[in-house]
Amino acid sequence: MVVAIIMFAIAGVNLIIGFLQFFERGPLMNNAYLYASKQQRESMNKKPYYRQSAIVFFLLSVIFIIVGLSVVMEDYRITFLEFPVMTGIVIYAIVSSMRINKKEKR
């Protein structure tokens, strides 16, 4: 039960971070921003990066909810639902990064 509580707590933290990113509050938690130089950070359009980070954090919270539910229900088969969500996160991150870069080059 302790593991389930921890998983749901992590999911809650991810949801909060996702909402903060969605409303462009707090630090931008995106690799493109974190690895950019100070000069690049000042000139970049942060809105698409906030949106990308928000969606990724929302999907991460779904993964932790799935893990928490599998622990509560004591059914390991529920954890197989994580794989499509993880795959979706990776595909979304790659495609959205390509789109953001394409728009910046214009």
Biopython code that builds the backbone (N, CA, C, O; Angstrom):
import numpy as np
from Bio.PDB.StructureBuilder import StructureBuilder

atoms = [
    (1, "MET", "N", (0.823, -1.197, 0.000)),
    (1, "MET", "CA", (0.000, 0.000, 0.000)),
    (1, "MET", "C", (0.869, 1.264, 0.000)),
    (1, "MET", "O", (0.498, 2.279, -0.589)),
    (2, "VAL", "N", (2.012, 1.194, 0.657)),
    (2, "VAL", "CA", (2.911, 2.338, 0.708)),
    (2, "VAL", "C", (3.407, 2.667, -0.700)),
    (2, "VAL", "O", (3.513, 3.837, -1.070)),
    (3, "VAL", "N", (3.709, 1.638, -1.472)),
    (3, "VAL", "CA", (4.187, 1.845, -2.843)),
    (3, "VAL", "C", (3.110, 2.543, -3.671)),
    (3, "VAL", "O", (3.413, 3.446, -4.450)),
    (4, "ALA", "N", (1.863, 2.130, -3.507)),
    (4, "ALA", "CA", (0.757, 2.754, -4.249)),
    (4, "ALA", "C", (0.625, 4.223, -3.872)),
    (4, "ALA", "O", (0.420, 5.067, -4.744)),
    (5, "ILE", "N", (0.738, 4.536, -2.606)),
    (5, "ILE", "CA", (0.642, 5.929, -2.154)),
    (5, "ILE", "C", (1.771, 6.753, -2.762)),
    (5, "ILE", "O", (1.557, 7.884, -3.198)),
    (6, "ILE", "N", (2.969, 6.184, -2.788)),
    (6, "ILE", "CA", (4.113, 6.890, -3.379)),
    (6, "ILE", "C", (3.879, 7.119, -4.872)),
    (6, "ILE", "O", (4.158, 8.203, -5.384)),
    (7, "MET", "N", (3.365, 6.098, -5.575)),
    (7, "MET", "CA", (3.100, 6.237, -7.016)),
    (7, "MET", "C", (2.046, 7.318, -7.289)),
    (7, "MET", "O", (2.204, 8.129, -8.202)),
    (8, "PHE", "N", (0.982, 7.324, -6.502)),
    (8, "PHE", "CA", (-0.058, 8.342, -6.683)),
    (8, "PHE", "C", (0.465, 9.735, -6.324)),
    (8, "PHE", "O", (0.083, 10.726, -6.947)),
    (9, "ALA", "N", (1.338, 9.805, -5.319)),
    (9, "ALA", "CA", (1.937, 11.097, -4.951)),
    (9, "ALA", "C", (2.822, 11.619, -6.084)),
    (9, "ALA", "O", (2.784, 12.807, -6.405)),
    (10, "ILE", "N", (3.611, 10.743, -6.684)),
    (10, "ILE", "CA", (4.452, 11.147, -7.816)),
    (10, "ILE", "C", (3.575, 11.575, -8.987)),
    (10, "ILE", "O", (3.885, 12.546, -9.677)),
    (11, "ALA", "N", (2.484, 10.851, -9.208)),
    (11, "ALA", "CA", (1.554, 11.239, -10.275)),
    (11, "ALA", "C", (0.970, 12.621, -9.999)),
    (11, "ALA", "O", (0.820, 13.430, -10.915)),
    (12, "GLY", "N", (0.643, 12.891, -8.738)),
    (12, "GLY", "CA", (0.120, 14.207, -8.373)),
    (12, "GLY", "C", (1.133, 15.314, -8.596)),
    (12, "GLY", "O", (0.786, 16.391, -9.080)),
    (13, "VAL", "N", (2.383, 15.053, -8.247)),
    (13, "VAL", "CA", (3.446, 16.041, -8.467)),
    (13, "VAL", "C", (3.610, 16.304, -9.962)),
    (13, "VAL", "O", (3.766, 17.450, -10.382)),
    (14, "ASN", "N", (3.574, 15.233, -10.764)),
    (14, "ASN", "CA", (3.669, 15.409, -12.213)),
    (14, "ASN", "C", (2.495, 16.214, -12.763)),
    (14, "ASN", "O", (2.673, 17.035, -13.663)),
    (15, "LEU", "N", (1.301, 15.986, -12.227)),
    (15, "LEU", "CA", (0.139, 16.772, -12.663)),
    (15, "LEU", "C", (0.309, 18.252, -12.323)),
    (15, "LEU", "O", (0.012, 19.123, -13.142)),
    (16, "ILE", "N", (0.781, 18.524, -11.129)),
    (16, "ILE", "CA", (0.997, 19.918, -10.719)),
    (16, "ILE", "C", (2.038, 20.584, -11.616)),
    (16, "ILE", "O", (1.841, 21.706, -12.082)),
    (17, "ILE", "N", (3.142, 19.885, -11.850)),
    (17, "ILE", "CA", (4.174, 20.442, -12.734)),
    (17, "ILE", "C", (3.618, 20.633, -14.137)),
    (17, "ILE", "O", (3.918, 21.629, -14.796)),
    (18, "GLY", "N", (2.812, 19.687, -14.596)),
    (18, "GLY", "CA", (2.195, 19.807, -15.918)),
    (18, "GLY", "C", (1.302, 21.031, -16.019)),
    (18, "GLY", "O", (1.353, 21.756, -17.013)),
    (19, "PHE", "N", (0.480, 21.268, -14.996)),
    (19, "PHE", "CA", (-0.382, 22.459, -15.006)),
    (19, "PHE", "C", (0.453, 23.741, -14.971)),
    (19, "PHE", "O", (0.141, 24.701, -15.676)),
    (20, "LEU", "N", (1.497, 23.765, -14.164)),
    (20, "LEU", "CA", (2.361, 24.946, -14.109)),
    (20, "LEU", "C", (3.011, 25.202, -15.464)),
    (20, "LEU", "O", (3.093, 26.346, -15.911)),
    (21, "GLN", "N", (3.471, 24.139, -16.117)),
    (21, "GLN", "CA", (4.078, 24.295, -17.436)),
    (21, "GLN", "C", (3.045, 24.758, -18.455)),
    (21, "GLN", "O", (3.343, 25.589, -19.313)),
    (22, "PHE", "N", (1.830, 24.222, -18.361)),
    (22, "PHE", "CA", (0.776, 24.586, -19.304)),
    (22, "PHE", "C", (0.419, 26.070, -19.197)),
    (22, "PHE", "O", (0.154, 26.727, -20.204)),
    (23, "PHE", "N", (0.415, 26.585, -17.976)),
    (23, "PHE", "CA", (0.093, 28.002, -17.764)),
    (23, "PHE", "C", (1.341, 28.890, -17.771)),
    (23, "PHE", "O", (1.287, 30.058, -17.387)),
    (24, "GLU", "N", (2.464, 28.315, -18.213)),
    (24, "GLU", "CA", (3.739, 29.023, -18.347)),
    (24, "GLU", "C", (4.186, 29.681, -17.045)),
    (24, "GLU", "O", (4.636, 30.827, -17.025)),
    (25, "ARG", "N", (4.052, 28.933, -15.976)),
    (25, "ARG", "CA", (4.489, 29.386, -14.653)),
    (25, "ARG", "C", (5.664, 28.531, -14.205)),
    (25, "ARG", "O", (5.746, 27.347, -14.531)),
    (26, "GLY", "N", (6.554, 29.132, -13.471)),
    (26, "GLY", "CA", (7.686, 28.397, -12.939)),
    (26, "GLY", "C", (8.773, 28.193, -13.976)),
    (26, "GLY", "O", (8.676, 28.689, -15.099)),
    (27, "PRO", "N", (9.801, 27.467, -13.598)),
    (27, "PRO", "CA", (10.923, 27.250, -14.524)),
    (27, "PRO", "C", (10.508, 26.353, -15.686)),
    (27, "PRO", "O", (9.729, 25.415, -15.517)),
    (28, "LEU", "N", (11.033, 26.654, -16.849)),
    (28, "LEU", "CA", (10.762, 25.842, -18.031)),
    (28, "LEU", "C", (11.590, 24.566, -17.926)),
    (28, "LEU", "O", (12.819, 24.620, -17.873)),
    (29, "MET", "N", (10.925, 23.435, -17.897)),
    (29, "MET", "CA", (11.591, 22.146, -17.733)),
    (29, "MET", "C", (11.641, 21.428, -19.076)),
    (29, "MET", "O", (10.926, 20.454, -19.312)),
    (30, "ASN", "N", (12.502, 21.935, -19.939)),
    (30, "ASN", "CA", (12.632, 21.378, -21.273)),
    (30, "ASN", "C", (14.112, 21.370, -21.638)),
    (30, "ASN", "O", (14.827, 22.336, -21.369)),
    (31, "ASN", "N", (14.568, 20.288, -22.244)),
    (31, "ASN", "CA", (15.991, 20.174, -22.586)),
    (31, "ASN", "C", (16.457, 21.278, -23.518)),
    (31, "ASN", "O", (17.569, 21.783, -23.371)),
    (32, "ALA", "N", (15.627, 21.656, -24.468)),
    (32, "ALA", "CA", (16.027, 22.710, -25.407)),
    (32, "ALA", "C", (16.346, 23.998, -24.653)),
    (32, "ALA", "O", (17.278, 24.720, -25.009)),
    (33, "TYR", "N", (15.577, 24.276, -23.625)),
    (33, "TYR", "CA", (15.810, 25.481, -22.826)),
    (33, "TYR", "C", (16.990, 25.287, -21.872)),
    (33, "TYR", "O", (17.829, 26.176, -21.726)),
    (34, "LEU", "N", (17.049, 24.144, -21.239)),
    (34, "LEU", "CA", (18.096, 23.893, -20.248)),
    (34, "LEU", "C", (19.493, 23.871, -20.864)),
    (34, "LEU", "O", (20.458, 24.297, -20.230)),
    (35, "TYR", "N", (19.602, 23.378, -22.096)),
    (35, "TYR", "CA", (20.908, 23.302, -22.751)),
    (35, "TYR", "C", (21.227, 24.539, -23.583)),
    (35, "TYR", "O", (22.329, 24.647, -24.121)),
    (36, "ALA", "N", (20.300, 25.461, -23.698)),
    (36, "ALA", "CA", (20.547, 26.679, -24.475)),
    (36, "ALA", "C", (21.439, 27.635, -23.676)),
    (36, "ALA", "O", (21.433, 27.644, -22.446)),
    (37, "SER", "N", (22.195, 28.428, -24.414)),
    (37, "SER", "CA", (23.025, 29.433, -23.752)),
    (37, "SER", "C", (22.125, 30.548, -23.219)),
    (37, "SER", "O", (20.951, 30.640, -23.580)),
    (38, "LYS", "N", (22.678, 31.372, -22.376)),
    (38, "LYS", "CA", (21.903, 32.468, -21.789)),
    (38, "LYS", "C", (21.360, 33.386, -22.873)),
    (38, "LYS", "O", (20.228, 33.859, -22.773)),
    (39, "GLN", "N", (22.143, 33.639, -23.892)),
    (39, "GLN", "CA", (21.724, 34.504, -24.998)),
    (39, "GLN", "C", (20.581, 33.848, -25.787)),
    (39, "GLN", "O", (19.625, 34.524, -26.168)),
    (40, "GLN", "N", (20.677, 32.549, -26.030)),
    (40, "GLN", "CA", (19.617, 31.839, -26.749)),
    (40, "GLN", "C", (18.326, 31.804, -25.929)),
    (40, "GLN", "O", (17.234, 31.934, -26.482)),
    (41, "ARG", "N", (18.452, 31.630, -24.616)),
    (41, "ARG", "CA", (17.273, 31.588, -23.746)),
    (41, "ARG", "C", (16.483, 32.880, -23.811)),
    (41, "ARG", "O", (15.252, 32.867, -23.819)),
    (42, "GLU", "N", (17.199, 33.999, -23.856)),
    (42, "GLU", "CA", (16.516, 35.298, -23.876)),
    (42, "GLU", "C", (15.779, 35.539, -25.186)),
    (42, "GLU", "O", (14.760, 36.230, -25.204)),
    (43, "SER", "N", (16.284, 34.975, -26.287)),
    (43, "SER", "CA", (15.683, 35.243, -27.588)),
    (43, "SER", "C", (14.678, 34.180, -28.035)),
    (43, "SER", "O", (13.963, 34.389, -29.015)),
    (44, "MET", "N", (14.610, 33.045, -27.336)),
    (44, "MET", "CA", (13.734, 31.961, -27.804)),
    (44, "MET", "C", (12.273, 32.183, -27.416)),
    (44, "MET", "O", (11.964, 32.796, -26.394)),
    (45, "ASN", "N", (11.393, 31.668, -28.260)),
    (45, "ASN", "CA", (9.960, 31.663, -27.980)),
    (45, "ASN", "C", (9.696, 30.462, -27.069)),
    (45, "ASN", "O", (9.788, 29.318, -27.515)),
    (46, "LYS", "N", (9.374, 30.708, -25.816)),
    (46, "LYS", "CA", (9.258, 29.646, -24.825)),
    (46, "LYS", "C", (7.904, 28.937, -24.850)),
    (46, "LYS", "O", (7.777, 27.837, -24.312)),
    (47, "LYS", "N", (6.904, 29.542, -25.459)),
    (47, "LYS", "CA", (5.547, 28.991, -25.425)),
    (47, "LYS", "C", (5.460, 27.541, -25.929)),
    (47, "LYS", "O", (4.866, 26.710, -25.241)),
    (48, "PRO", "N", (6.027, 27.200, -27.100)),
    (48, "PRO", "CA", (5.907, 25.800, -27.541)),
    (48, "PRO", "C", (6.650, 24.822, -26.630)),
    (48, "PRO", "O", (6.247, 23.667, -26.494)),
    (49, "TYR", "N", (7.722, 25.283, -26.015)),
    (49, "TYR", "CA", (8.466, 24.404, -25.110)),
    (49, "TYR", "C", (7.701, 24.170, -23.810)),
    (49, "TYR", "O", (7.720, 23.063, -23.272)),
    (50, "TYR", "N", (7.033, 25.193, -23.305)),
    (50, "TYR", "CA", (6.175, 25.012, -22.128)),
    (50, "TYR", "C", (5.067, 24.008, -22.436)),
    (50, "TYR", "O", (4.771, 23.130, -21.624)),
    (51, "ARG", "N", (4.460, 24.142, -23.606)),
    (51, "ARG", "CA", (3.363, 23.243, -23.992)),
    (51, "ARG", "C", (3.865, 21.809, -24.108)),
    (51, "ARG", "O", (3.218, 20.881, -23.621)),
    (52, "GLN", "N", (5.009, 21.626, -24.746)),
    (52, "GLN", "CA", (5.585, 20.298, -24.898)),
    (52, "GLN", "C", (5.864, 19.677, -23.529)),
    (52, "GLN", "O", (5.536, 18.514, -23.295)),
    (53, "SER", "N", (6.462, 20.442, -22.636)),
    (53, "SER", "CA", (6.763, 19.937, -21.297)),
    (53, "SER", "C", (5.496, 19.591, -20.530)),
    (53, "SER", "O", (5.451, 18.584, -19.824)),
    (54, "ALA", "N", (4.467, 20.420, -20.666)),
    (54, "ALA", "CA", (3.208, 20.157, -19.971)),
    (54, "ALA", "C", (2.610, 18.827, -20.409)),
    (54, "ALA", "O", (2.186, 18.031, -19.571)),
    (55, "ILE", "N", (2.571, 18.581, -21.702)),
    (55, "ILE", "CA", (1.991, 17.336, -22.203)),
    (55, "ILE", "C", (2.805, 16.134, -21.734)),
    (55, "ILE", "O", (2.229, 15.113, -21.358)),
    (56, "VAL", "N", (4.107, 16.237, -21.749)),
    (56, "VAL", "CA", (4.950, 15.127, -21.289)),
    (56, "VAL", "C", (4.719, 14.858, -19.804)),
    (56, "VAL", "O", (4.630, 13.698, -19.400)),
    (57, "PHE", "N", (4.620, 15.898, -18.991)),
    (57, "PHE", "CA", (4.357, 15.685, -17.560)),
    (57, "PHE", "C", (2.974, 15.095, -17.311)),
    (57, "PHE", "O", (2.810, 14.278, -16.405)),
    (58, "PHE", "N", (1.978, 15.491, -18.098)),
    (58, "PHE", "CA", (0.652, 14.888, -17.971)),
    (58, "PHE", "C", (0.701, 13.399, -18.308)),
    (58, "PHE", "O", (0.095, 12.582, -17.613)),
    (59, "LEU", "N", (1.412, 13.051, -19.361)),
    (59, "LEU", "CA", (1.517, 11.639, -19.730)),
    (59, "LEU", "C", (2.331, 10.843, -18.710)),
    (59, "LEU", "O", (2.038, 9.675, -18.456)),
    (60, "LEU", "N", (3.346, 11.471, -18.131)),
    (60, "LEU", "CA", (4.097, 10.794, -17.065)),
    (60, "LEU", "C", (3.203, 10.519, -15.856)),
    (60, "LEU", "O", (3.331, 9.480, -15.209)),
    (61, "SER", "N", (2.310, 11.441, -15.557)),
    (61, "SER", "CA", (1.395, 11.199, -14.434)),
    (61, "SER", "C", (0.482, 10.012, -14.734)),
    (61, "SER", "O", (0.131, 9.259, -13.826)),
    (62, "VAL", "N", (0.094, 9.838, -15.999)),
    (62, "VAL", "CA", (-0.725, 8.683, -16.380)),
    (62, "VAL", "C", (0.043, 7.387, -16.109)),
    (62, "VAL", "O", (-0.535, 6.415, -15.621)),
    (63, "ILE", "N", (1.325, 7.370, -16.419)),
    (63, "ILE", "CA", (2.137, 6.175, -16.167)),
    (63, "ILE", "C", (2.170, 5.850, -14.678)),
    (63, "ILE", "O", (2.011, 4.691, -14.296)),
    (64, "PHE", "N", (2.375, 6.861, -13.834)),
    (64, "PHE", "CA", (2.423, 6.592, -12.397)),
    (64, "PHE", "C", (1.057, 6.201, -11.844)),
    (64, "PHE", "O", (0.984, 5.434, -10.884)),
    (65, "ILE", "N", (-0.007, 6.701, -12.416)),
    (65, "ILE", "CA", (-1.353, 6.273, -12.007)),
    (65, "ILE", "C", (-1.553, 4.803, -12.370)),
    (65, "ILE", "O", (-2.109, 4.038, -11.582)),
    (66, "ILE", "N", (-1.106, 4.412, -13.550)),
    (66, "ILE", "CA", (-1.222, 3.004, -13.961)),
    (66, "ILE", "C", (-0.448, 2.100, -13.012)),
    (66, "ILE", "O", (-0.949, 1.050, -12.609)),
    (67, "VAL", "N", (0.767, 2.497, -12.652)),
    (67, "VAL", "CA", (1.567, 1.693, -11.719)),
    (67, "VAL", "C", (0.872, 1.615, -10.359)),
    (67, "VAL", "O", (0.804, 0.547, -9.750)),
    (68, "GLY", "N", (0.357, 2.751, -9.889)),
    (68, "GLY", "CA", (-0.349, 2.757, -8.616)),
    (68, "GLY", "C", (-1.575, 1.859, -8.631)),
    (68, "GLY", "O", (-1.841, 1.142, -7.666)),
    (69, "LEU", "N", (-2.325, 1.902, -9.733)),
    (69, "LEU", "CA", (-3.504, 1.034, -9.845)),
    (69, "LEU", "C", (-3.121, -0.436, -9.886)),
    (69, "LEU", "O", (-3.817, -1.274, -9.312)),
    (70, "SER", "N", (-2.024, -0.757, -10.556)),
    (70, "SER", "CA", (-1.607, -2.162, -10.607)),
    (70, "SER", "C", (-1.202, -2.663, -9.229)),
    (70, "SER", "O", (-1.411, -3.833, -8.907)),
    (71, "VAL", "N", (-0.620, -1.782, -8.408)),
    (71, "VAL", "CA", (-0.246, -2.182, -7.047)),
    (71, "VAL", "C", (-1.494, -2.349, -6.185)),
    (71, "VAL", "O", (-1.608, -3.315, -5.431)),
    (72, "VAL", "N", (-2.429, -1.404, -6.299)),
    (72, "VAL", "CA", (-3.652, -1.480, -5.488)),
    (72, "VAL", "C", (-4.477, -2.703, -5.859)),
    (72, "VAL", "O", (-4.980, -3.406, -4.982)),
    (73, "MET", "N", (-4.617, -2.957, -7.154)),
    (73, "MET", "CA", (-5.438, -4.079, -7.618)),
    (73, "MET", "C", (-4.680, -5.402, -7.594)),
    (73, "MET", "O", (-5.263, -6.459, -7.834)),
    (74, "GLU", "N", (-3.376, -5.344, -7.303)),
    (74, "GLU", "CA", (-2.523, -6.529, -7.251)),
    (74, "GLU", "C", (-2.619, -7.340, -8.543)),
    (74, "GLU", "O", (-2.729, -8.566, -8.520)),
    (75, "ASP", "N", (-2.574, -6.631, -9.660)),
    (75, "ASP", "CA", (-2.640, -7.269, -10.972)),
    (75, "ASP", "C", (-1.533, -6.682, -11.842)),
    (75, "ASP", "O", (-1.634, -5.549, -12.312)),
    (76, "TYR", "N", (-0.485, -7.457, -12.050)),
    (76, "TYR", "CA", (0.667, -6.965, -12.801)),
    (76, "TYR", "C", (0.339, -6.717, -14.274)),
    (76, "TYR", "O", (1.052, -5.963, -14.936)),
    (77, "ARG", "N", (-0.720, -7.331, -14.800)),
    (77, "ARG", "CA", (-1.065, -7.166, -16.216)),
    (77, "ARG", "C", (-1.446, -5.727, -16.552)),
    (77, "ARG", "O", (-1.338, -5.310, -17.706)),
    (78, "ILE", "N", (-1.888, -4.972, -15.563)),
    (78, "ILE", "CA", (-2.244, -3.572, -15.784)),
    (78, "ILE", "C", (-1.009, -2.776, -16.194)),
    (78, "ILE", "O", (-1.112, -1.795, -16.931)),
    (79, "THR", "N", (0.147, -3.198, -15.719)),
    (79, "THR", "CA", (1.369, -2.463, -16.054)),
    (79, "THR", "C", (1.692, -2.523, -17.545)),
    (79, "THR", "O", (2.474, -1.704, -18.029)),
    (80, "PHE", "N", (1.120, -3.458, -18.278)),
    (80, "PHE", "CA", (1.330, -3.506, -19.724)),
    (80, "PHE", "C", (0.742, -2.283, -20.418)),
    (80, "PHE", "O", (1.105, -1.978, -21.554)),
    (81, "LEU", "N", (-0.159, -1.587, -19.744)),
    (81, "LEU", "CA", (-0.715, -0.349, -20.308)),
    (81, "LEU", "C", (0.317, 0.772, -20.337)),
    (81, "LEU", "O", (0.140, 1.770, -21.035)),
    (82, "GLU", "N", (1.395, 0.600, -19.574)),
    (82, "GLU", "CA", (2.454, 1.621, -19.559)),
    (82, "GLU", "C", (3.164, 1.724, -20.903)),
    (82, "GLU", "O", (3.544, 2.818, -21.323)),
    (83, "PHE", "N", (3.343, 0.606, -21.572)),
    (83, "PHE", "CA", (4.143, 0.597, -22.795)),
    (83, "PHE", "C", (3.581, 1.489, -23.901)),
    (83, "PHE", "O", (4.347, 2.230, -24.516)),
    (84, "PRO", "N", (2.273, 1.449, -24.182)),
    (84, "PRO", "CA", (1.778, 2.376, -25.201)),
    (84, "PRO", "C", (1.911, 3.839, -24.780)),
    (84, "PRO", "O", (2.149, 4.706, -25.620)),
    (85, "VAL", "N", (1.758, 4.118, -23.487)),
    (85, "VAL", "CA", (1.889, 5.498, -23.016)),
    (85, "VAL", "C", (3.340, 5.953, -23.133)),
    (85, "VAL", "O", (3.605, 7.074, -23.569)),
    (86, "MET", "N", (4.280, 5.094, -22.749)),
    (86, "MET", "CA", (5.700, 5.432, -22.882)),
    (86, "MET", "C", (6.075, 5.650, -24.344)),
    (86, "MET", "O", (6.795, 6.590, -24.681)),
    (87, "THR", "N", (5.581, 4.772, -25.197)),
    (87, "THR", "CA", (5.849, 4.919, -26.625)),
    (87, "THR", "C", (5.267, 6.234, -27.139)),
    (87, "THR", "O", (5.895, 6.935, -27.932)),
    (88, "GLY", "N", (4.066, 6.557, -26.679)),
    (88, "GLY", "CA", (3.440, 7.815, -27.068)),
    (88, "GLY", "C", (4.239, 9.024, -26.622)),
    (88, "GLY", "O", (4.351, 10.004, -27.359)),
    (89, "ILE", "N", (4.792, 8.964, -25.423)),
    (89, "ILE", "CA", (5.609, 10.077, -24.919)),
    (89, "ILE", "C", (6.831, 10.273, -25.805)),
    (89, "ILE", "O", (7.151, 11.398, -26.190)),
    (90, "VAL", "N", (7.509, 9.183, -26.128)),
    (90, "VAL", "CA", (8.724, 9.282, -26.939)),
    (90, "VAL", "C", (8.394, 9.813, -28.335)),
    (90, "VAL", "O", (9.071, 10.710, -28.838)),
    (91, "ILE", "N", (7.361, 9.259, -28.952)),
    (91, "ILE", "CA", (6.971, 9.711, -30.291)),
    (91, "ILE", "C", (6.544, 11.170, -30.255)),
    (91, "ILE", "O", (6.932, 11.953, -31.122)),
    (92, "TYR", "N", (5.744, 11.543, -29.254)),
    (92, "TYR", "CA", (5.306, 12.936, -29.153)),
    (92, "TYR", "C", (6.500, 13.878, -28.980)),
    (92, "TYR", "O", (6.564, 14.926, -29.622)),
    (93, "ALA", "N", (7.436, 13.507, -28.119)),
    (93, "ALA", "CA", (8.595, 14.371, -27.870)),
    (93, "ALA", "C", (9.415, 14.566, -29.140)),
    (93, "ALA", "O", (9.865, 15.676, -29.423)),
    (94, "ILE", "N", (9.608, 13.504, -29.900)),
    (94, "ILE", "CA", (10.398, 13.606, -31.129)),
    (94, "ILE", "C", (9.666, 14.445, -32.173)),
    (94, "ILE", "O", (10.248, 15.360, -32.756)),
    (95, "VAL", "N", (8.390, 14.135, -32.409)),
    (95, "VAL", "CA", (7.622, 14.844, -33.440)),
    (95, "VAL", "C", (7.450, 16.314, -33.074)),
    (95, "VAL", "O", (7.616, 17.185, -33.928)),
    (96, "SER", "N", (7.121, 16.598, -31.823)),
    (96, "SER", "CA", (6.909, 18.000, -31.446)),
    (96, "SER", "C", (8.220, 18.790, -31.490)),
    (96, "SER", "O", (8.215, 19.971, -31.834)),
    (97, "SER", "N", (9.341, 18.149, -31.145)),
    (97, "SER", "CA", (10.630, 18.833, -31.247)),
    (97, "SER", "C", (10.954, 19.163, -32.694)),
    (97, "SER", "O", (11.464, 20.243, -32.992)),
    (98, "MET", "N", (10.656, 18.229, -33.597)),
    (98, "MET", "CA", (10.892, 18.479, -35.016)),
    (98, "MET", "C", (10.022, 19.627, -35.514)),
    (98, "MET", "O", (10.485, 20.468, -36.285)),
    (99, "ARG", "N", (8.765, 19.667, -35.078)),
    (99, "ARG", "CA", (7.861, 20.750, -35.491)),
    (99, "ARG", "C", (8.328, 22.101, -34.956)),
    (99, "ARG", "O", (8.308, 23.099, -35.676)),
    (100, "ILE", "N", (8.742, 22.128, -33.711)),
    (100, "ILE", "CA", (9.212, 23.380, -33.107)),
    (100, "ILE", "C", (10.448, 23.884, -33.859)),
    (100, "ILE", "O", (10.552, 25.067, -34.182)),
    (101, "ASN", "N", (11.377, 22.971, -34.129)),
    (101, "ASN", "CA", (12.589, 23.358, -34.856)),
    (101, "ASN", "C", (12.265, 23.837, -36.262)),
    (101, "ASN", "O", (12.885, 24.777, -36.760)),
    (102, "LYS", "N", (11.303, 23.199, -36.900)),
    (102, "LYS", "CA", (10.905, 23.590, -38.262)),
    (102, "LYS", "C", (10.314, 24.993, -38.260)),
    (102, "LYS", "O", (10.608, 25.789, -39.152)),
    (103, "LYS", "N", (9.478, 25.305, -37.258)),
    (103, "LYS", "CA", (8.869, 26.639, -37.167)),
    (103, "LYS", "C", (9.917, 27.695, -36.851)),
    (103, "LYS", "O", (9.823, 28.822, -37.338)),
    (104, "GLU", "N", (10.909, 27.348, -36.048)),
    (104, "GLU", "CA", (11.956, 28.326, -35.688)),
    (104, "GLU", "C", (12.840, 28.672, -36.878)),
    (104, "GLU", "O", (13.357, 29.786, -36.962)),
    (105, "LYS", "N", (13.016, 27.736, -37.790)),
    (105, "LYS", "CA", (13.878, 27.988, -38.942)),
    (105, "LYS", "C", (13.229, 28.924, -39.956)),
    (105, "LYS", "O", (13.926, 29.502, -40.789)),
    (106, "ARG", "N", (11.929, 29.082, -39.902)),
    (106, "ARG", "CA", (11.225, 29.970, -40.836)),
    (106, "ARG", "C", (11.500, 31.393, -40.538)),
    (106, "ARG", "O", (10.989, 32.278, -41.224)),
]
sb = StructureBuilder()
sb.init_structure("model")
sb.init_model(0)
sb.init_chain("A")
sb.init_seg("    ")
for serial, (resi, resn, name, xyz) in enumerate(atoms, 1):
    if name == "N":
        sb.init_residue(resn, " ", resi, " ")
    sb.init_atom(name, np.array(xyz, "f"), 0.0, 1.0, " ", f" {name:<3s}", serial, name[0])
structure = sb.get_structure()
